[in-house]
Amino acid sequence: MKRYGKKLAGILLSGLLIASIPISNQEVSAKTKKPGNHPKNIIFMIGDGMGVTQVSAAAYMKGEGYEAGKLALNTFKQTGMVTTHSRNNIVTDSAAAGTALASGYKTDNGVLGKVPKGKKPRKDEKYHDVPTVLDHFQKRGKSTGLVSTTRITHATPASFAAHVDHRDQENEIAVQLLGKNVDVLLGGGRRHFLPKQKGGNRDNKDNLLETAKNKGYSFVEDKQGLKKSDSSKLLGLFNDSHLSYELDRRLTKEPSLKEMTRKSLDVLDENKKGFFLMIEGGRIDHAGHANDPASIIQDTLAFDEAVREALEFAKKDRNTLVVVTADHETGGMSIGAKGLYSFDKDTITKVKGSSEYIASQLDQNRSNIKEVMAQYTGITKLSAEEEKNLRHTKNPEQGIAKVISDRSLIGWATTGHTASHAPIYAYGPQSQSFTGTMDNTDIPKIMMKRTR
């Protein structure tokens, strides 16, 4: 399989063949193509639950002293903000937000790939399917791919290729994903492709992995399998449920989001007509729900590495639009808490696992709290109050996350989503169309209108 098969082409100007010049991170996308030119490829990247604070925290973690480090996200020149409300709520869920980002239509929380028929909300709401940006580009002969660190049947990736009344219908979503013939599907969610007799969640005897093979997919289930594959149609399911948090990935055989991005681009770039690829950093959201500061920062940094991979491809190809945004913010995260003007990032640096994983290392009586906290968080002296709370809390994962948050001075407003605007970043041909303040439904509409 070729590595980003496109080579820098010369451009004919005034009868002279002039070699293309590589673009630095700081140059605006308008310099890669004239404003009127339309991209052939689109890489659409979604940091689920990633608000401005999550990006800022990741940047400060990468920097020295009080300085912010250089994220790929912070090299974009074309930026803006996105409103995220759903049809029936100011605070959206991922299904409604995913549907908006995939189709350009508002729908109700929990609904996936469908919108209400009536204009006014009603209890017995009827919904109808809406086409997505993935459908649009498939009809043009382009290759398509969906990549996520969540289950591939989860709300965001599913919203681009499935239509169900509720996001929890993941067994049905798995059927629809394969029926859509998406060229590359990489993520978690193996359990929704296998019957219960095979350790899965499907009530019938349908083995969708066999169905996938019959449809021409090559199936891989670990990092090495992904690396070795040279198939043009690829299904990778690397966990029964979601992929692990970035902090815990070293304990698994799962690929990173960057590695999944690279392989997807290698496969999809074979199509001369172009491609559409959606890439989701899905566990940023889960870390926000858990109020786990170390996990949310490390998963945001891992997402940023995938963004860097996409940008490198786009700068070499010069026919690719990269758009990065979030479906919503999760957690109401703040850098600085308790009225103190500070952020102790050294506390975050010492954490060696997600709060979920650290909690799993406690014995039944939690008698090893001090040892576990010292080993995985670097906290060797718990206060009497911290120790008491960790011993008696009903949710030790939440208790561990709170200790780390309190000590690092990361604040949280909620364990759910918020209605904050989401950031948007764009690079490449037509990137100037994604600046200012826009609604999430505007994004796919622009993509479909201004792509050749």
KOLROBA-101188 format. One record per residue (C-alpha): residue in one letter; x, y, z. Coordinates in steps of 0.02 Angstrom, whole numbers, always signed. Layout:
<pts>
rest: A | c1: X | c2: Y | c3: Z
...
</pts>
This chain:
<pts>
rest: M | c1: +0 | c2: +0 | c3: +0
rest: K | c1: +72 | c2: +166 | c3: -47
rest: R | c1: +104 | c2: +298 | c3: +86
rest: Y | c1: -2 | c2: +449 | c3: +36
rest: G | c1: +12 | c2: +405 | c3: -147
rest: K | c1: -1 | c2: +581 | c3: -211
rest: K | c1: +162 | c2: +665 | c3: -257
rest: L | c1: +189 | c2: +853 | c3: -261
rest: A | c1: +146 | c2: +903 | c3: -438
rest: G | c1: +218 | c2: +1046 | c3: -535
rest: I | c1: +99 | c2: +1183 | c3: -586
rest: L | c1: +96 | c2: +1260 | c3: -758
rest: L | c1: +111 | c2: +1448 | c3: -747
rest: S | c1: +144 | c2: +1563 | c3: -895
rest: G | c1: +206 | c2: +1413 | c3: -993
rest: L | c1: +335 | c2: +1366 | c3: -861
rest: L | c1: +331 | c2: +1210 | c3: -752
rest: I | c1: +362 | c2: +1270 | c3: -576
rest: A | c1: +392 | c2: +1146 | c3: -434
rest: S | c1: +267 | c2: +1157 | c3: -291
rest: I | c1: +334 | c2: +1225 | c3: -128
rest: P | c1: +294 | c2: +1135 | c3: +37
rest: I | c1: +180 | c2: +1237 | c3: +149
rest: S | c1: +230 | c2: +1280 | c3: +327
rest: N | c1: +109 | c2: +1252 | c3: +470
rest: Q | c1: +81 | c2: +1438 | c3: +485
rest: E | c1: +30 | c2: +1474 | c3: +306
rest: V | c1: -153 | c2: +1497 | c3: +271
rest: S | c1: -243 | c2: +1372 | c3: +163
rest: A | c1: -288 | c2: +1507 | c3: +37
rest: K | c1: -108 | c2: +1497 | c3: -23
rest: T | c1: -126 | c2: +1313 | c3: -69
rest: K | c1: -269 | c2: +1342 | c3: -189
rest: K | c1: -357 | c2: +1491 | c3: -262
rest: P | c1: -518 | c2: +1530 | c3: -165
rest: G | c1: -626 | c2: +1471 | c3: -309
rest: N | c1: -549 | c2: +1298 | c3: -319
rest: H | c1: -642 | c2: +1155 | c3: -239
rest: P | c1: -559 | c2: +1011 | c3: -143
rest: K | c1: -561 | c2: +833 | c3: -207
rest: N | c1: -543 | c2: +754 | c3: -34
rest: I | c1: -618 | c2: +797 | c3: +135
rest: I | c1: -552 | c2: +746 | c3: +305
rest: F | c1: -683 | c2: +788 | c3: +436
rest: M | c1: -617 | c2: +772 | c3: +614
rest: I | c1: -729 | c2: +779 | c3: +768
rest: G | c1: -664 | c2: +791 | c3: +946
rest: D | c1: -816 | c2: +727 | c3: +1039
rest: G | c1: -842 | c2: +836 | c3: +1193
rest: M | c1: -692 | c2: +945 | c3: +1148
rest: G | c1: -721 | c2: +1125 | c3: +1195
rest: V | c1: -599 | c2: +1269 | c3: +1193
rest: T | c1: -543 | c2: +1230 | c3: +1371
rest: Q | c1: -495 | c2: +1052 | c3: +1326
rest: V | c1: -387 | c2: +1118 | c3: +1184
rest: S | c1: -309 | c2: +1249 | c3: +1298
rest: A | c1: -270 | c2: +1122 | c3: +1434
rest: A | c1: -186 | c2: +1008 | c3: +1307
rest: A | c1: -81 | c2: +1153 | c3: +1242
rest: Y | c1: -24 | c2: +1204 | c3: +1417
rest: M | c1: +19 | c2: +1023 | c3: +1457
rest: K | c1: +130 | c2: +1018 | c3: +1304
rest: G | c1: +219 | c2: +1181 | c3: +1346
rest: E | c1: +364 | c2: +1223 | c3: +1460
rest: G | c1: +336 | c2: +1323 | c3: +1618
rest: Y | c1: +188 | c2: +1440 | c3: +1595
rest: E | c1: +198 | c2: +1436 | c3: +1405
rest: A | c1: +75 | c2: +1344 | c3: +1294
rest: G | c1: +151 | c2: +1210 | c3: +1183
rest: K | c1: +122 | c2: +1201 | c3: +996
rest: L | c1: -28 | c2: +1097 | c3: +950
rest: A | c1: -72 | c2: +1055 | c3: +771
rest: L | c1: -242 | c2: +1131 | c3: +810
rest: N | c1: -160 | c2: +1297 | c3: +850
rest: T | c1: -75 | c2: +1310 | c3: +680
rest: F | c1: -239 | c2: +1335 | c3: +585
rest: K | c1: -269 | c2: +1510 | c3: +520
rest: Q | c1: -449 | c2: +1483 | c3: +469
rest: T | c1: -548 | c2: +1465 | c3: +631
rest: G | c1: -719 | c2: +1502 | c3: +702
rest: M | c1: -854 | c2: +1449 | c3: +824
rest: V | c1: -1003 | c2: +1333 | c3: +804
rest: T | c1: -1174 | c2: +1333 | c3: +888
rest: T | c1: -1224 | c2: +1157 | c3: +940
rest: H | c1: -1407 | c2: +1156 | c3: +1001
rest: S | c1: -1521 | c2: +1015 | c3: +945
rest: R | c1: -1699 | c2: +1035 | c3: +881
rest: N | c1: -1777 | c2: +1003 | c3: +1051
rest: N | c1: -1643 | c2: +1059 | c3: +1174
rest: I | c1: -1514 | c2: +1196 | c3: +1198
rest: V | c1: -1397 | c2: +1060 | c3: +1265
rest: T | c1: -1372 | c2: +931 | c3: +1128
rest: D | c1: -1327 | c2: +748 | c3: +1140
rest: S | c1: -1205 | c2: +665 | c3: +1020
rest: A | c1: -1340 | c2: +586 | c3: +912
rest: A | c1: -1426 | c2: +750 | c3: +871
rest: A | c1: -1260 | c2: +840 | c3: +852
rest: G | c1: -1190 | c2: +700 | c3: +744
rest: T | c1: -1344 | c2: +704 | c3: +633
rest: A | c1: -1324 | c2: +892 | c3: +612
rest: L | c1: -1140 | c2: +876 | c3: +568
rest: A | c1: -1173 | c2: +731 | c3: +449
rest: S | c1: -1329 | c2: +791 | c3: +360
rest: G | c1: -1359 | c2: +976 | c3: +390
rest: Y | c1: -1525 | c2: +944 | c3: +479
rest: K | c1: -1574 | c2: +974 | c3: +660
rest: T | c1: -1654 | c2: +829 | c3: +751
rest: D | c1: -1704 | c2: +782 | c3: +928
rest: N | c1: -1585 | c2: +717 | c3: +1060
rest: G | c1: -1561 | c2: +529 | c3: +1045
rest: V | c1: -1618 | c2: +520 | c3: +862
rest: L | c1: -1490 | c2: +466 | c3: +733
rest: G | c1: -1492 | c2: +504 | c3: +546
rest: K | c1: -1677 | c2: +549 | c3: +552
rest: V | c1: -1774 | c2: +711 | c3: +573
rest: P | c1: -1954 | c2: +747 | c3: +626
rest: K | c1: -2085 | c2: +766 | c3: +492
rest: G | c1: -2180 | c2: +904 | c3: +581
rest: K | c1: -2120 | c2: +1078 | c3: +622
rest: K | c1: -2184 | c2: +1078 | c3: +802
rest: P | c1: -2124 | c2: +949 | c3: +932
rest: R | c1: -2251 | c2: +817 | c3: +983
rest: K | c1: -2251 | c2: +664 | c3: +1097
rest: D | c1: -2287 | c2: +538 | c3: +958
rest: E | c1: -2155 | c2: +612 | c3: +842
rest: K | c1: -2129 | c2: +530 | c3: +672
rest: Y | c1: -1957 | c2: +536 | c3: +593
rest: H | c1: -1892 | c2: +510 | c3: +417
rest: D | c1: -1718 | c2: +469 | c3: +352
rest: V | c1: -1607 | c2: +609 | c3: +286
rest: P | c1: -1458 | c2: +589 | c3: +168
rest: T | c1: -1285 | c2: +623 | c3: +236
rest: V | c1: -1126 | c2: +700 | c3: +172
rest: L | c1: -1056 | c2: +523 | c3: +159
rest: D | c1: -1202 | c2: +475 | c3: +45
rest: H | c1: -1170 | c2: +630 | c3: -59
rest: F | c1: -989 | c2: +587 | c3: -94
rest: Q | c1: -1021 | c2: +402 | c3: -122
rest: K | c1: -1139 | c2: +451 | c3: -262
rest: R | c1: -996 | c2: +549 | c3: -340
rest: G | c1: -888 | c2: +394 | c3: -341
rest: K | c1: -777 | c2: +444 | c3: -196
rest: S | c1: -714 | c2: +320 | c3: -66
rest: T | c1: -774 | c2: +341 | c3: +113
rest: G | c1: -712 | c2: +302 | c3: +286
rest: L | c1: -767 | c2: +314 | c3: +468
rest: V | c1: -641 | c2: +305 | c3: +610
rest: S | c1: -672 | c2: +321 | c3: +797
rest: T | c1: -598 | c2: +280 | c3: +967
rest: T | c1: -775 | c2: +237 | c3: +1022
rest: R | c1: -880 | c2: +92 | c3: +961
rest: I | c1: -900 | c2: +116 | c3: +774
rest: T | c1: -1087 | c2: +94 | c3: +807
rest: H | c1: -1085 | c2: +240 | c3: +929
rest: A | c1: -1179 | c2: +402 | c3: +896
rest: T | c1: -1052 | c2: +507 | c3: +802
rest: P | c1: -984 | c2: +382 | c3: +675
rest: A | c1: -1156 | c2: +301 | c3: +656
rest: S | c1: -1238 | c2: +467 | c3: +613
rest: F | c1: -1145 | c2: +472 | c3: +447
rest: A | c1: -1208 | c2: +303 | c3: +385
rest: A | c1: -1359 | c2: +244 | c3: +486
rest: H | c1: -1540 | c2: +295 | c3: +518
rest: V | c1: -1624 | c2: +237 | c3: +680
rest: D | c1: -1753 | c2: +308 | c3: +798
rest: H | c1: -1633 | c2: +295 | c3: +944
rest: R | c1: -1444 | c2: +289 | c3: +956
rest: D | c1: -1450 | c2: +136 | c3: +1072
rest: Q | c1: -1501 | c2: +24 | c3: +925
rest: E | c1: -1319 | c2: -20 | c3: +896
rest: N | c1: -1351 | c2: -197 | c3: +832
rest: E | c1: -1457 | c2: -123 | c3: +693
rest: I | c1: -1328 | c2: +14 | c3: +664
rest: A | c1: -1195 | c2: -120 | c3: +634
rest: V | c1: -1304 | c2: -196 | c3: +497
rest: Q | c1: -1330 | c2: -26 | c3: +415
rest: L | c1: -1145 | c2: +18 | c3: +422
rest: L | c1: -1102 | c2: -136 | c3: +320
rest: G | c1: -1251 | c2: -108 | c3: +206
rest: K | c1: -1186 | c2: +65 | c3: +166
rest: N | c1: -1024 | c2: -10 | c3: +98
rest: V | c1: -910 | c2: +115 | c3: +184
rest: D | c1: -734 | c2: +72 | c3: +123
rest: V | c1: -647 | c2: +93 | c3: +291
rest: L | c1: -726 | c2: +62 | c3: +462
rest: L | c1: -606 | c2: +72 | c3: +609
rest: G | c1: -649 | c2: +80 | c3: +794
rest: G | c1: -723 | c2: -25 | c3: +934
rest: G | c1: -891 | c2: -111 | c3: +952
rest: R | c1: -849 | c2: -290 | c3: +902
rest: R | c1: -990 | c2: -353 | c3: +1015
rest: H | c1: -1122 | c2: -279 | c3: +899
rest: F | c1: -1057 | c2: -380 | c3: +752
rest: L | c1: -1061 | c2: -549 | c3: +839
rest: P | c1: -1203 | c2: -661 | c3: +904
rest: K | c1: -1211 | c2: -706 | c3: +1088
rest: Q | c1: -1148 | c2: -881 | c3: +1047
rest: K | c1: -986 | c2: -797 | c3: +991
rest: G | c1: -974 | c2: -681 | c3: +1140
rest: G | c1: -1068 | c2: -537 | c3: +1059
rest: N | c1: -1229 | c2: -442 | c3: +1091
rest: R | c1: -1334 | c2: -497 | c3: +943
rest: D | c1: -1490 | c2: -598 | c3: +989
rest: N | c1: -1500 | c2: -688 | c3: +823
rest: K | c1: -1367 | c2: -800 | c3: +748
rest: D | c1: -1306 | c2: -670 | c3: +624
rest: N | c1: -1117 | c2: -657 | c3: +623
rest: L | c1: -1086 | c2: -489 | c3: +542
rest: L | c1: -900 | c2: -523 | c3: +530
rest: E | c1: -942 | c2: -661 | c3: +407
rest: T | c1: -1060 | c2: -542 | c3: +318
rest: A | c1: -920 | c2: -415 | c3: +307
rest: K | c1: -800 | c2: -542 | c3: +232
rest: N | c1: -931 | c2: -591 | c3: +103
rest: K | c1: -946 | c2: -407 | c3: +56
rest: G | c1: -760 | c2: -397 | c3: +24
rest: Y | c1: -697 | c2: -327 | c3: +188
rest: S | c1: -533 | c2: -381 | c3: +265
rest: F | c1: -555 | c2: -393 | c3: +453
rest: V | c1: -420 | c2: -342 | c3: +577
rest: E | c1: -428 | c2: -334 | c3: +766
rest: D | c1: -261 | c2: -269 | c3: +828
rest: K | c1: -124 | c2: -144 | c3: +791
rest: Q | c1: -15 | c2: -266 | c3: +696
rest: G | c1: -158 | c2: -328 | c3: +589
rest: L | c1: -198 | c2: -149 | c3: +542
rest: K | c1: -18 | c2: -111 | c3: +499
rest: K | c1: +2 | c2: -265 | c3: +389
rest: S | c1: -163 | c2: -251 | c3: +295
rest: D | c1: -153 | c2: -202 | c3: +112
rest: S | c1: -339 | c2: -217 | c3: +80
rest: S | c1: -439 | c2: -83 | c3: -10
rest: K | c1: -592 | c2: -122 | c3: +98
rest: L | c1: -555 | c2: -131 | c3: +283
rest: L | c1: -653 | c2: -169 | c3: +442
rest: G | c1: -553 | c2: -148 | c3: +602
rest: L | c1: -637 | c2: -183 | c3: +770
rest: F | c1: -508 | c2: -169 | c3: +908
rest: N | c1: -615 | c2: -189 | c3: +1064
rest: D | c1: -782 | c2: -266 | c3: +1111
rest: S | c1: -836 | c2: -94 | c3: +1171
rest: H | c1: -744 | c2: +73 | c3: +1159
rest: L | c1: -558 | c2: +80 | c3: +1130
rest: S | c1: -456 | c2: +114 | c3: +1286
rest: Y | c1: -415 | c2: +287 | c3: +1349
rest: E | c1: -249 | c2: +348 | c3: +1282
rest: L | c1: -173 | c2: +333 | c3: +1456
rest: D | c1: -215 | c2: +146 | c3: +1457
rest: R | c1: -178 | c2: +103 | c3: +1276
rest: R | c1: -2 | c2: +39 | c3: +1317
rest: L | c1: -87 | c2: -107 | c3: +1406
rest: T | c1: -176 | c2: -160 | c3: +1246
rest: K | c1: -143 | c2: -208 | c3: +1065
rest: E | c1: -251 | c2: -66 | c3: +1002
rest: P | c1: -187 | c2: +59 | c3: +872
rest: S | c1: -181 | c2: +245 | c3: +911
rest: L | c1: -299 | c2: +366 | c3: +826
rest: K | c1: -149 | c2: +432 | c3: +730
rest: E | c1: -110 | c2: +257 | c3: +664
rest: M | c1: -291 | c2: +229 | c3: +613
rest: T | c1: -290 | c2: +397 | c3: +525
rest: R | c1: -131 | c2: +355 | c3: +429
rest: K | c1: -196 | c2: +185 | c3: +372
rest: S | c1: -364 | c2: +258 | c3: +320
rest: L | c1: -279 | c2: +390 | c3: +213
rest: D | c1: -168 | c2: +258 | c3: +133
rest: V | c1: -320 | c2: +155 | c3: +84
rest: L | c1: -437 | c2: +294 | c3: +29
rest: D | c1: -306 | c2: +391 | c3: -69
rest: E | c1: -304 | c2: +250 | c3: -199
rest: N | c1: -466 | c2: +319 | c3: -273
rest: K | c1: -427 | c2: +446 | c3: -409
rest: K | c1: -599 | c2: +524 | c3: -386
rest: G | c1: -559 | c2: +569 | c3: -206
rest: F | c1: -626 | c2: +524 | c3: -35
rest: F | c1: -724 | c2: +577 | c3: +119
rest: L | c1: -654 | c2: +525 | c3: +289
rest: M | c1: -731 | c2: +560 | c3: +460
rest: I | c1: -614 | c2: +538 | c3: +610
rest: E | c1: -679 | c2: +549 | c3: +789
rest: G | c1: -581 | c2: +568 | c3: +950
rest: G | c1: -726 | c2: +497 | c3: +1047
rest: R | c1: -655 | c2: +465 | c3: +1218
rest: I | c1: -625 | c2: +648 | c3: +1253
rest: D | c1: -811 | c2: +652 | c3: +1288
rest: H | c1: -806 | c2: +501 | c3: +1404
rest: A | c1: -666 | c2: +577 | c3: +1506
rest: G | c1: -771 | c2: +735 | c3: +1520
rest: H | c1: -919 | c2: +635 | c3: +1585
rest: A | c1: -802 | c2: +554 | c3: +1712
rest: N | c1: -725 | c2: +724 | c3: +1758
rest: D | c1: -557 | c2: +638 | c3: +1732
rest: P | c1: -432 | c2: +779 | c3: +1696
rest: A | c1: -281 | c2: +672 | c3: +1650
rest: S | c1: -381 | c2: +566 | c3: +1526
rest: I | c1: -468 | c2: +713 | c3: +1444
rest: I | c1: -302 | c2: +802 | c3: +1416
rest: Q | c1: -209 | c2: +648 | c3: +1351
rest: D | c1: -351 | c2: +599 | c3: +1234
rest: T | c1: -356 | c2: +777 | c3: +1168
rest: L | c1: -168 | c2: +768 | c3: +1137
rest: A | c1: -193 | c2: +601 | c3: +1047
rest: F | c1: -328 | c2: +681 | c3: +940
rest: D | c1: -210 | c2: +823 | c3: +901
rest: E | c1: -81 | c2: +698 | c3: +839
rest: A | c1: -211 | c2: +629 | c3: +720
rest: V | c1: -248 | c2: +807 | c3: +663
rest: R | c1: -62 | c2: +831 | c3: +630
rest: E | c1: -62 | c2: +672 | c3: +524
rest: A | c1: -210 | c2: +737 | c3: +423
rest: L | c1: -128 | c2: +906 | c3: +398
rest: E | c1: +33 | c2: +827 | c3: +336
rest: F | c1: -67 | c2: +730 | c3: +207
rest: A | c1: -164 | c2: +885 | c3: +154
rest: K | c1: -8 | c2: +992 | c3: +134
rest: K | c1: +72 | c2: +863 | c3: +20
rest: D | c1: -86 | c2: +827 | c3: -78
rest: R | c1: -147 | c2: +1008 | c3: -97
rest: N | c1: -319 | c2: +949 | c3: -151
rest: T | c1: -382 | c2: +906 | c3: +24
rest: L | c1: -492 | c2: +1006 | c3: +142
rest: V | c1: -468 | c2: +970 | c3: +328
rest: V | c1: -608 | c2: +1026 | c3: +444
rest: V | c1: -594 | c2: +1000 | c3: +632
rest: T | c1: -732 | c2: +1034 | c3: +757
rest: A | c1: -827 | c2: +961 | c3: +906
rest: D | c1: -1006 | c2: +903 | c3: +923
rest: H | c1: -1019 | c2: +988 | c3: +1094
rest: E | c1: -920 | c2: +1020 | c3: +1253
rest: T | c1: -927 | c2: +896 | c3: +1398
rest: G | c1: -899 | c2: +928 | c3: +1582
rest: G | c1: -895 | c2: +1117 | c3: +1590
rest: M | c1: -708 | c2: +1105 | c3: +1614
rest: S | c1: -605 | c2: +1250 | c3: +1683
rest: I | c1: -417 | c2: +1275 | c3: +1699
rest: G | c1: -409 | c2: +1350 | c3: +1872
rest: A | c1: -531 | c2: +1311 | c3: +2014
rest: K | c1: -581 | c2: +1357 | c3: +2192
rest: G | c1: -551 | c2: +1539 | c3: +2155
rest: L | c1: -365 | c2: +1508 | c3: +2134
rest: Y | c1: -268 | c2: +1578 | c3: +1986
rest: S | c1: -165 | c2: +1424 | c3: +1951
rest: F | c1: -151 | c2: +1258 | c3: +1860
rest: D | c1: -36 | c2: +1124 | c3: +1931
rest: K | c1: +4 | c2: +1026 | c3: +1774
rest: D | c1: +139 | c2: +926 | c3: +1864
rest: T | c1: -2 | c2: +831 | c3: +1950
rest: I | c1: -71 | c2: +782 | c3: +1780
rest: T | c1: +101 | c2: +732 | c3: +1714
rest: K | c1: +122 | c2: +603 | c3: +1852
rest: V | c1: -41 | c2: +512 | c3: +1817
rest: K | c1: -8 | c2: +343 | c3: +1733
rest: G | c1: -183 | c2: +281 | c3: +1699
rest: S | c1: -364 | c2: +335 | c3: +1681
rest: S | c1: -465 | c2: +351 | c3: +1840
rest: E | c1: -565 | c2: +203 | c3: +1775
rest: Y | c1: -410 | c2: +94 | c3: +1764
rest: I | c1: -338 | c2: +154 | c3: +1930
rest: A | c1: -503 | c2: +112 | c3: +2017
rest: S | c1: -494 | c2: -63 | c3: +1944
rest: Q | c1: -329 | c2: -91 | c3: +2037
rest: L | c1: -408 | c2: -67 | c3: +2209
rest: D | c1: -441 | c2: -225 | c3: +2308
rest: Q | c1: -615 | c2: -269 | c3: +2371
rest: N | c1: -592 | c2: -180 | c3: +2538
rest: R | c1: -492 | c2: -36 | c3: +2462
rest: S | c1: -356 | c2: -72 | c3: +2587
rest: N | c1: -224 | c2: -33 | c3: +2455
rest: I | c1: -282 | c2: +143 | c3: +2418
rest: K | c1: -119 | c2: +226 | c3: +2468
rest: E | c1: -12 | c2: +106 | c3: +2367
rest: V | c1: -121 | c2: +118 | c3: +2211
rest: M | c1: -129 | c2: +308 | c3: +2217
rest: A | c1: +59 | c2: +319 | c3: +2240
rest: Q | c1: +93 | c2: +200 | c3: +2096
rest: Y | c1: -28 | c2: +272 | c3: +1968
rest: T | c1: -46 | c2: +455 | c3: +2016
rest: G | c1: +118 | c2: +495 | c3: +2104
rest: I | c1: +19 | c2: +557 | c3: +2255
rest: T | c1: +111 | c2: +485 | c3: +2404
rest: K | c1: +24 | c2: +583 | c3: +2542
rest: L | c1: -165 | c2: +581 | c3: +2542
rest: S | c1: -251 | c2: +697 | c3: +2663
rest: A | c1: -362 | c2: +617 | c3: +2795
rest: E | c1: -515 | c2: +684 | c3: +2703
rest: E | c1: -456 | c2: +618 | c3: +2534
rest: E | c1: -421 | c2: +447 | c3: +2605
rest: K | c1: -589 | c2: +440 | c3: +2693
rest: N | c1: -682 | c2: +489 | c3: +2535
rest: L | c1: -590 | c2: +361 | c3: +2430
rest: R | c1: -629 | c2: +223 | c3: +2553
rest: H | c1: -814 | c2: +259 | c3: +2567
rest: T | c1: -869 | c2: +334 | c3: +2401
rest: K | c1: -992 | c2: +229 | c3: +2301
rest: N | c1: -894 | c2: +271 | c3: +2144
rest: P | c1: -705 | c2: +253 | c3: +2172
rest: E | c1: -671 | c2: +305 | c3: +1991
rest: Q | c1: -758 | c2: +470 | c3: +2024
rest: G | c1: -667 | c2: +488 | c3: +2190
rest: I | c1: -496 | c2: +464 | c3: +2110
rest: A | c1: -537 | c2: +589 | c3: +1972
rest: K | c1: -590 | c2: +715 | c3: +2104
rest: V | c1: -425 | c2: +701 | c3: +2198
rest: I | c1: -328 | c2: +730 | c3: +2037
rest: S | c1: -442 | c2: +874 | c3: +1985
rest: D | c1: -431 | c2: +958 | c3: +2154
rest: R | c1: -242 | c2: +945 | c3: +2160
rest: S | c1: -215 | c2: +1005 | c3: +1982
rest: L | c1: -347 | c2: +1143 | c3: +2001
rest: I | c1: -455 | c2: +1082 | c3: +1857
rest: G | c1: -637 | c2: +1127 | c3: +1885
rest: W | c1: -798 | c2: +1045 | c3: +1823
rest: A | c1: -974 | c2: +1113 | c3: +1808
rest: T | c1: -1062 | c2: +951 | c3: +1763
rest: T | c1: -1042 | c2: +767 | c3: +1720
rest: G | c1: -1146 | c2: +797 | c3: +1564
rest: H | c1: -1138 | c2: +905 | c3: +1408
rest: T | c1: -1145 | c2: +1094 | c3: +1402
rest: A | c1: -1215 | c2: +1217 | c3: +1275
rest: S | c1: -1049 | c2: +1304 | c3: +1245
rest: H | c1: -1000 | c2: +1347 | c3: +1067
rest: A | c1: -878 | c2: +1224 | c3: +989
rest: P | c1: -719 | c2: +1278 | c3: +900
rest: I | c1: -694 | c2: +1247 | c3: +714
rest: Y | c1: -531 | c2: +1244 | c3: +617
rest: A | c1: -505 | c2: +1225 | c3: +429
rest: Y | c1: -359 | c2: +1203 | c3: +309
rest: G | c1: -351 | c2: +1183 | c3: +121
rest: P | c1: -460 | c2: +1232 | c3: -27
rest: Q | c1: -621 | c2: +1320 | c3: +30
rest: S | c1: -558 | c2: +1332 | c3: +210
rest: Q | c1: -607 | c2: +1516 | c3: +208
rest: S | c1: -789 | c2: +1457 | c3: +210
rest: F | c1: -771 | c2: +1393 | c3: +389
rest: T | c1: -733 | c2: +1553 | c3: +483
rest: G | c1: -835 | c2: +1663 | c3: +599
rest: T | c1: -984 | c2: +1595 | c3: +694
rest: M | c1: -1092 | c2: +1464 | c3: +610
rest: D | c1: -1216 | c2: +1328 | c3: +655
rest: N | c1: -1165 | c2: +1145 | c3: +652
rest: T | c1: -1289 | c2: +1115 | c3: +510
rest: D | c1: -1192 | c2: +1237 | c3: +400
rest: I | c1: -1035 | c2: +1127 | c3: +398
rest: P | c1: -1096 | c2: +980 | c3: +291
rest: K | c1: -1194 | c2: +1097 | c3: +178
rest: I | c1: -1035 | c2: +1192 | c3: +136
rest: M | c1: -940 | c2: +1030 | c3: +110
rest: M | c1: -1068 | c2: +963 | c3: -12
rest: K | c1: -1085 | c2: +1127 | c3: -106
rest: R | c1: -901 | c2: +1168 | c3: -124
rest: T | c1: -818 | c2: +1002 | c3: -160
rest: R | c1: -788 | c2: +935 | c3: -334
</pts>
